[in-house]
Amino acid sequence: MANATQGLVLLFRSNLGTSDSEIIRFPDDSHDRIWFPESKPTEWSEISTTKKVQNIDDDGKFEAPSAVMQTAVTPTNVSKPIEFSWDTRPSAKDSSPGYICILHLSELQLLPPGTERQFYVTVNGLMLSLDKGFTPQYLYSNTVFNPDAIDGFHHYNVLLNATANSTLPPLLNAVEVFSVVPTAGVPTAAQDVSAITAIRAKYQLLKKNWMGDPCVPKNFTWNGLGCSYAVSRPPSVIGLNLSSSGLNGNVSAFFASLKRLQYLDLSRNNLTGSIPDTFSQLTSLTHLDVTGNQLSGSIPSGLLKRMQDGSLTLRYGKNPNLCSNGGSCQPQKKKEDSKIAVYIAVPLGSVLVFAIVPIVAVSLLIICILRRRKGTNTKNSVRPQNEASMALSHSRGSNGHTSLHLDNRRFTYAELEAVTDGFRRVIGRGGFGKVYDGFLEDGTQVAVKLRSESSDQGVQEFLAEAQTLAKIHHKNLVSLIGYCKDMEYMALVYEYMSEGALHDHLRGRGNNSRCLLWKQRLCIALDSAQGLEYLHKGCNPPLIHRDVKTSNILLNANLDAKLADFGLLKAFNSGADTHVSTARVVGTVGYLAPEYQATFQLTNKSDVFSFGVVLLEIVTGKPHILNDPEPMNIIQWVQQRLARGNIESVVDARMSGDHDINSVWKVADTALKCTALAPEQRPTMTDVVAQLQECLDLEAVRGDGNAGVYTDRSGGNPNGYCGYATTDVSTDVSQSSTAFEMEHLGRVSTMSTGPDVR
């Protein structure tokens, strides 16, 4: 198990066979381990003893406390096995971690002659017990475990099956599951060591202090290197930053020997020659930057193809002799100019000889030819992605500022000053800048999101959000009223959402001190789900929000919910795509889908995972990361409590039990399905919308007999139902492949949380 090359991280630790909610720890456990109670009344029967259960002498490495071993479970149906399972939890450093499962077993009943308890223990079919089966000892603690990590599965299932000779069903007292993590001691992959050493020698990188093993130990990884540490293989180089390192000469072929390389930055050096075609064979490469060198020739066609399908971000500006058309780089100016001379000479000669062609016609012919020439020169070219130009429609006006081709109103900076009364009242802050309260000429209240000079988010994020919101329209998406791109000033003008962010209502912050009713929460959840479903199904190509969280769900005066903050939005290249690859992971920790963190690949199911976390926050009123007492994701927190079969232990106590328990169960179950570790096991947003509508129906039936409960949340809906609008209308959206930085924008509410209860 734990040794010089690997350590163990606890996944879960359960004390079985107790309906009590008490947690066992020190002084019962001298090692101060925390044992959480777990019971499944519909599947397990509980047995217990008051007698002390002792540890076997050779079992000192486990030493399960007697208080834990005094309870156990057996299957309610004696012909069935004891069964429990978990899903793999990949990380950015290890997409397929291994697991150690430890079962603690003790016979608690003094068996009469002629009876026997004997069973097999298997994990995904792998036998852990002896071939003849395992028999626990009376009042002595035994363990069954796998000494070597089991890995390579998405789902792990443990079974305790009675043998043919057994007269009693299997028994289990407690269980611990650990994930295996690598530790220092395993050297970097030999091929990577050879390649990086050759690169160091070629460019004489003496000042970088590249000595010893490139990746081990972690604290002394070579400067500029990024390494992956997987249990199943040696550490390998996945990132290399040699920007501004004084590199001279051609691009070394040894870069292509780093087979797991994902990120390579060779910018701002003095490299010459061409980009090696072998770079096309680096299948893991997602980001390549060669900006600001003296490279020449054509970009390899393999890289151009990957660049166009979105699997590679390639930056190559400021290389004067590097061409990007994927073909010949030889200039054809003379040949084209001679053709133009012939084309022009013929009609001009005709004018002189016959004098029948009007001068205007000749001029038009010349203009058409010149336009044709311009189109020929730009055909099949690929623009550098490191330039400020975007795949969005914009041009430079005579006053020096960019003019987006949008139907929305364009404001000048002076107009925004008037709208916001000199940017007097701040109602929110984010990575882009501050958000100000404002009023248009007709009295319409708006929110003005102004980019600050210190913001690390720039033109690309601004253009992406503006262009997207100008093209997509849905009642559950915040509407864009206008924009400003006036010299260095950039701003977006949104509809005003008076009740601020859902996050503040659930936390009771600011003016949002009153608790949301369960029906209000259901309506907000349904609204948000419909907005997300529209992005996934109603847009062409489909869109991924990438930052779904409670602080990005805004509420108006009627508590209608709308998704906001589209700066991280990502579009599929086509409707037939299964995923989108990104250069890096962006979003908010605690909401990120595990496969996105591990593979940098986005799907619609990444948003579904984030929305599942939102649903859990709506049910519990808790933050997405809790300190209980150690930091814990809300998913684990809810799973541990629901495993005991008590939904009330996770429901927000501030609602005082005013809810239909079946609808709460259904929402919690939907949330946990959304947060399944395997993306294919998660529902679609269409499925989620249908489930939430059913939950609202259940709550509505309860509310019909409850005259004292607030049921109407909007003036247009006397029955208090949230409307479910289908998304048959398809919206065409174009989106840059630029990876945007995170933005956390909160709004301060100016009103109370919804109408008074009546």
N, C-alpha and C positions, 0 to 999 in steps of 0.2 A: 504494500500500500504506500504510505508516505515514505520516501527515501531521498537519496541525494538528487534525483532528477525530477521528482514530482512532489507536489503537496496536495492537500485535500481541502476543499471548501464545502461547508455544509449546505446541502440543498434543502433537506427537511429532517426533523427529528420528532417522532410521534410516540406517545405513550398510549397504548391501545387498551380498551376494555374498561374505560371509566367515563361515565356520563357527567362527572364533575368537571367544572370549568377551571379547576385549580391547576396552575403550572407548577411542576416540580423542578426545583433547582437547589442550590446550597441552602441549608446544610444537609438536605437529603442526599444531594450529589456532591461529593467532596471535590469534584473537578468543576463545579459550578456550570455544568451543562444545563441548558434549558429544555425541558421535555414538555411539549405541548400535548394536551389531551386530544384524543380523536375517537369518535364512535360513529358507527353506521347502523342504527337500530334495525333498519330494514334488511340488512345483509349479515350482520354479525350479532351473535349472542355473547354476553359478557360473563366471565367467571372471575372469581377473586378469592383471596385468602388473607387472613390477618397474620399468618405466620411469616417469619422472616425468610427471605429467599437469599441464599448465600452465593457468592462467586466461587467458582472452581479455582483452585490454586493457580493453574496455568492460564487463567483468563484475566490476569492482571492488566492487560492492555485495554480491556473494555470496561470492566468494573461498573456494570449497570447498577444503579441504586436499587435497594430492596423495594422502596416505595413504588418504583416503576414496574418491577417484576412481579409485584403482588396482584396485578390485574392482567387479563388476557382476553382474547376473543377467539371464538370458534364460529364456523359458518352456521347461520340460522337453518339453512337446508343442509343437513348433514351429508348429503350426497354431492354437494358442491364444494369447490376449493375456496380457500381464502385468497383474495385477489386485490392487488393495488397496483397503481401505475403512475408514471410521470412522463412528460414530454421533454425532449432535449432542449437545452437552453444555450444556443450558440452565442458566441461573443465575437467582437471584431478581431480578436487574436486567435480564436479557435472556433471554427464553424461546426466541428463535430467533437465535442468534449467527451471524455470517458467518464464512467461512473463506478463507484464502489457502493455496494448495498450490504448492510449489516443487519441481520435479523437476531433479535434477542429472544431466547426461548427458555421456558421453564414450565414443567408440569406442576399445576397447582392443586390437582386432585389426587388423592391416594387411590390408585386404581385397584379394584378387586381382582382376584385371580381369574385368568381366562380372558381378560380384556387387554387391549394394547392400543397405544396411540403411535402411529408411525406414518410418516409422510415424506414426499419428495418436495424439494424447493428448486424452482427453475426461474431464470430471468431470460425472457425471449427465447425459451427452449433450451438454454444452457443450464445443465444440472449443477447446482451448488452443493446439494447434500450427497451423502454416500449413495452408491448405486442401489443398495438394499433399502435405502430410506433412512430418515433421521428419527430418533426417539428421544424427546426431551427428558431430563432427569427431574425427579420430584424435589421441589424446593431448592434446586441448584440452577444457577444461571448458565445457559449454554449460548453459543453464537454460531451462526452459519453465515458465511460471507464469501465474496469473490476476491481473492488476493490480488488479481490483476484487473485493471480497468476494462470494462465492457464498453465498446464504442461502436460508432457506425450506424446507429439507428435513430430514427426521428421519434420513436415512441418506445418506452420500456414497460414491460408488463411482468410482474412477479406473481407466481402461482405457488400455493402450498396445497398439493394434492395428496389425499390419503393413499397409502399403498393397498394392494389387494389383501394383505394380511391384517390390516388395521381394522379394529372394531370400533374405533372412535374417530371423529373428524380431526383435521389438523388444528393446531393452536399457534397463536402468535401473541407475544407480550409487548414488544416494542420494535421499532425499526428506525434506522438511520440511513440516509442516502447522501453520499458526498460526490461532488464533481472533482475530477483530477485536473490539476493545473501544473504546468512545467515549472521547474526551478532551475537556477543556474547550475551548470555542470555539463550540459550537452553542448558540444561545440557547434558552431555554425556549419551549415552544409558545405562540404568540401568544394563543390563546383563554384559556389558563391565566394568562398574564400579565395580561390584561385583567380576568379574574375576581378574582384575588387582589389586584390593585391597587384594585378597587372595594370589596372587603371591608375592606381597610386604611383606605380613606377613610371608609366608613360607620361603622366602630367606632373611628375615630381611634386606630389602634394605633401611636402615635408612639414609645412606649417600647421596642418590639420591635426597633428598628433595622432595619426592613425597607427596605432600599435596594438599588438595582441590580437585576440579574437574579435572580429568585427561586431558581433551581436551579443557576446557573453562576457561578463555578466551584464544584465540589463542596464544597471546604473552607469556602465562605462561603455555603452554602445558608441561606435565611432561617430564623430560629429558629422551631421548631415545624412546619416543613415536611419532608415526606418526598418524594423525587423518584425517578423511574425514568429510567434512561439506556440507551436501546436504540440500536443502530447504525442501524436502519432509520427512526427518527423522532426528532424533537427531544425533549429532556428534558420530562417532564410531572409535575404534582403528583399524588401518589398517597396522601399522608397529610397531615393537618392537625390539629394539637393546639393548641386555643385554650382549654383548661381554665383556669379562674381568671384570665381575662384582662380582667375588668371589662366584658364586652359588655353593652350595653343596647339596648332596642328589640326589634323583631321579627327573625326569622331571615331573613337576606338571601337573595334568590333567586339571587345570584351563586354561592353554594355549589354549586348544581346545575349550574353551567356548567363545573365541574371534572370533565369526563366520565370521567377515569380514576381518580377518587378511590376509594380502598379503605378508608381509615380517617379518621373525623371525630370529634373530641372537643370538644364545646361545653359540657361539664359545669361546674357551680359558677360560673355567671354570673347575670345578671339579665335573661335573654331573656324576652320576652312574646309573646303571640299564639300561633299554631298552628305545628305542624311542616309545612313546605311539602309539598304532594303531589308536587312535582317531584322530591323525594328518591327516590321510587319508581323514577324513570327512570335513576338512577345504577346501572347494571348491575354495575359492579365493586365497589360498596360492600359491605363485609363486616362493618364495625364502626361503629356510630353510638351516641354517648353524649351524652345531653342531660340527665343527672341534675342535680338541684339548681338548677332555674331557676323561672320563673313562667309556664310554658307552659300553654295551655288548649286546649279542644276535643278532637277525636278524633285518635288516631294514624291516618294514612292507611292505607286498607285494603291498598294495595300493599305497604307496609312490614310490616304484620301478616302478610300471606301469606308474604313472604320470611322473616320471623322464624319462622313455624311450619314452613316446609320446611327450615329449618336453614341457609339461605344468608346470613343476616344475624344478627349479634348486636346487639340493640337494648337499650340501658339508658336508662330514663326515670323512675326513682324520684324522689321528693321534688319532684314537680310537682303541687301539691294539686288543681289544676283540670284536669289532663290525664286523660282517660279512655281505657281501652284495649279497650273492647268492640266497636270497629269500627262502632258504630251511633250512635244518638242518645245524647247525654250528659245529657238532661233528666231530673231526678229524677222518679220515679213513686211516691214514698213515700205521698203522700196518697191517690192512687187505690187503691194496694194496701192501705193501712190501712183504707180504707172498705170494701173487699171483705172483709177479715178481720172487720170489725165486723159485716157482714151475715151472714157465715158463722157467726160465734159467736152472734149474736143469735137466729137461727132455732132452733138446738137448745136454747138456754137458755129461749126462750119455750115451746118444747114441753114442757120439764121443768115449768115453772110451771103450764101449763094441764092437761097430762095426767098429770104426775107418774109417768111410766112409764119414763123413760130414766134409768138409773143415773148418778150423778154421775161415776163413774169413766169411763164411756163418753164423756161430754162432755169430760172432761179429755184423754182420748186423742185425740179429734177435734181439739181445739185444738192439741195438740202436732204432729199430722200437718200441720195447716194452716201452722203456723209453719215446719216443716221444708220444706214446699213453697215457702213464700215465700223462704226462704234459698237454696234451689236455683235459683229463678227469678232472683234477684239476681246470682248468680255465673255464670250460663250465658254461654258464649262469651267470658268474660273471659280475658285473658292476664296472667300474673303478671310483674312486673318482674324481669328477670334479674340486676339488680344487687343485689337483696335477698339475704339469707342463705338464703331459702327455696329448696329444690331440688325437682326433679321426682322425688324419692325419698320413700318413705313414712316420715315421722318426726313425732313430736309432742312437746310439752313437758310433762314430768311435774311433779308437785307439788313435787319437790325442786329444780326449776329447771334440770334438764339434759335434753338431747334424748334421746329414746328411739327408736332405730331399730326398725322392725318386722321383725326378723330372727329366724330360727330358731336362729342361733348363740348361744352363751353370752354374756351381758353381764357384764363385770367392773366392779367399782368400782375407784377409784384405790387404795384401801387393799388390795384383793385383789391388785392388780398389784404393789404394794410387797412383799407377802408372796411372790408367785410368783417375783419377781426378786431376793429377798433384799436389798431396799432399792435396786434398780437398781444392783447392784454391778459386774456384768461386762458391758462393752460388746463386742458382737461385730460391729458394723457401724455405718456412718454414712451419712446421705443428706440430701437437701434437706428432707425431712419432719422429720428429727430422728435420734436415735440408736436402735439396735436392741440389746436386752438379752437375755441368756441367762436362761431361767427354767424352773421345774419346777412342774407342777400337783400337786394333792393326791395323785393316783394315781401320781405319779412320771414322767408324760409330760413330756419336754423340749419346750420351745416357744421361739419367738423373739418378743419383744415390741417392736413398733415404736411408739415414743412420740413424739408431736409435741412439738417444743421451742418455747418461748415466742418464740424469735428466728426461727423458721421463717417464710418468706414464703408457705408453703402452708397453707391453712386448712380451714375446715369443708367446702367444696365438694369438695376433693380427697379428704378423709377419707371423706365420705359416698359419693363415687363408687366408691372402691376397696372399701369395706365392702359396699356394695349389690351390686356386680358379683360379688365373690367369694362372697357368700352365695347367688348364684343359679347360678353356673357350677361344674361339677364334672367334673374329668378327671384321670386319673392323671398327666398331664404338666403340670398347673398346680398351683402351690403352694396348699395348702388353708388356708382361714381357720377357725380354731378359735373365735375370739370377738373381742369389741371392747369398748372402753371409751369412753363419752362422759359424763364425770362433771364437771359444771360446765365449767371451762376445760381440763380434761384430756381428751386424745383419744389413743387407742392402738388398734392392731390386733394381734391375737395369732395367729401363724402356726404351722404345723407346723415343726419344727426340721430344717434341712438341714445335716447335720454336716460335709459336705465342702465347703461354701462355694460360691463362684462359679466357673464354668468359666474366667472371665478369669484368676483366680489360678493355676489349674492350667496354663494355656497359657503364663503368664509365669513360672511357677516361684516364686511369691511365698509368703511366710509359711511355713507348714508343708507347702505343696504343692510340694516340691522335685523329686519324682520325675516323670518324663515319662509322660504318658498313652500307652498303646499305641494303635496304629491302630484295632484293633477296638473298644477302649473309646471312641475318638473317634467312630467310626461310630455306635455305639449312642447316644451322647449327642446326636449330630446328629439321628438318627431320632426319639428321644424329643422333642426340642425341636420338630422339624417337625410331629409329631403333635399336640402342644399347640397350635401355631399354626394347624394345619389345623382343629382343633376350634373355635377362635375364629371362623374364617372360614366354616365350613360347619355346625358343630354348634349354633350359637347363633342365636336368632331374636329380634331382627334380628342380622345378622352384626356381629362386633366387629373393630376394628383395634387392635392393641396399641400401635403408634406409637413404642415404644422397645425394639425387639428388639436385643439386643447381648449379648456374652459375659458381662458383669457382671450381667445380668438372667436368666441361666440358672444355676440352683442345683442342686447334687448332693447326694444322700443317701449313706448309708454303702455302698450297693450301686452307687454311681455312676449311679443312675437320675436323669435330668435333668428338671427342672420349670421352666416359665416363671414369672417373678416380676415384681413391681412393676407394678401395673395402674393407677397414678394418672393415666397419660396416655391410658388406653383411650378409644376413640371408637366409638360405635355408629352404624350406618346408621339412618335414620329408618324405613326399611322394607326388606324383603328384595329389593324390586325396584329399589332405588337403585343407581346406578353409581358414585357417589362421595360424599364428605362434604366440605363446605367448612369451613374453620377461619378464625378471626380472625388467627392468626399461626402461624408455624412453630415447633413445639417438638419436642424429641428430642435426639439426640446427633450432633454434627458427625462426618462420616465414614460414618455409617450412613443418613443421610437420602436418600431417593429424589430425584433432580434435579427431577422434575416437581412434587413436593410443595413444594420450595423455590421453584419458579418460579410456581406457580399457587395455592398454599395449598389445593389439592384433594387429599384422601386417597382411596386405593382399597386393596383388599386387596394389590394389587401393590406398594404402598409398603412393607408388611411383608416381602414377598417379596424386595425389593431389600436390605433390612436383613439378612435371613437369609442372603442370598448372601454378604454381607461376613463374617458369622459363619462360614460354611463355609470361606471363604478363610483365616480365622484358624485354624480347626481343622486345615486342611491344612498351613499354613506355620508355625504357632506364632508368627507375627509380629503386632504390633499393627495396628489398622485404619488408623492413620496412621504412616508410617515416615519417618525422616530418612535419605535415601539418595542424595546427601548433603543434598539439599533436601527439605522436607516433601512426601510423596507418598502418595496414597491406595493402599491395598493392592491395589485393583483394577488400577490402572495398573502397579504393581510386578509383579503376576503376569502380566498380559497381555504385558508386554515380555519376560519370560523364557520364557513358553510359546510365544511367536512363534518362538523358536529351536528348538522341538520337544523340549525337554529338561525333563521333568516333575521330575526329581530336583533341578533347580536351585531349585525352590520348596518342596519337601517339607521339613518340620521335620527337621533333621539329627539331632536328639536321639532320633528313633525308630530310627536306625542301619539304615535300609533294611528294617526288619521290617514289610513290608506287601505286599499284592498290588498291583502297579503299575497293573493295569487298573482296580481299584476306586478308586485315587487319581486316575487320569485322569478317571474318570467323575464323581467328586465335584467336581473342579476345573472340569470342563466344566459341570456343573449349576450351580455357583456363578457362573460367568461368564454363564450364561443368566439366572440370577436377577437379575444386576446389569446387564442390558441397559438402555441408556438409554431405549428406547421401552417403556413399560409393557406394551403389547400383545404384545411379543416375549418377555416373561417367562412362565415356567410358573406354574401354580397350586400352592398348597401340597400339594394332592392328588398332582399330578405329581411334586413334589419328594420326597414320602414314598415313592412307588413307586420312584423312582430310587435313593434311599438304601437301600431294602430290597434292591434288586438289588446294590448295592455291598457290602452286608453278606453277601449270599449268595456273592459272589466271594471275599471275605476268609475266609468260613467254609470254603470248599472248600480254600483254601490251608492253613488252620489244621488241617484233618483229618490232614494228613501232617506236622504239626509238633508233636510231643508235648511239646516243651519250652516252648511258648508259652502264656501265660495265656489261657484261653478262656472261663472261667466268671465272669461278673461279678455274678450274682445267684443266691441260693439256690434260687429257684423255676424256674430255667432251666438245666438241666445242659448244654445244648449251646451256651450262650453267645449264643443269638439274642436280639435285642430284639423283644419282641412288637409286632405291628402291630394296633392296635385300630381298627376302623372307627368312624365318628362318625355313626351313623344316628339317635341320640337328639338331639332338638332342644330347646334350652333357651331360654326366653323371658328376655330381659334388657332392662331399661330403663336409659338412660344420659343424663345431663345433657349439654347441648351446650357446657358451660363449657370453655374452653380452659385446660388445666392447665399449670403450669410444669414444667420438667424436674426429675427426681429421679434421683440417681445413688446407689444403695445397694449397698455391697459388704459381704460377710461374711467374717470371719476364720475359717478352718478350724481345728478342734480335733483333727483326726485326720490320718493320713497319706493320701496319694492312692490310695485303693483297696487291695485285698488285695495281699499280696506276690506277686511272680511265682513261679510254681512249675513 
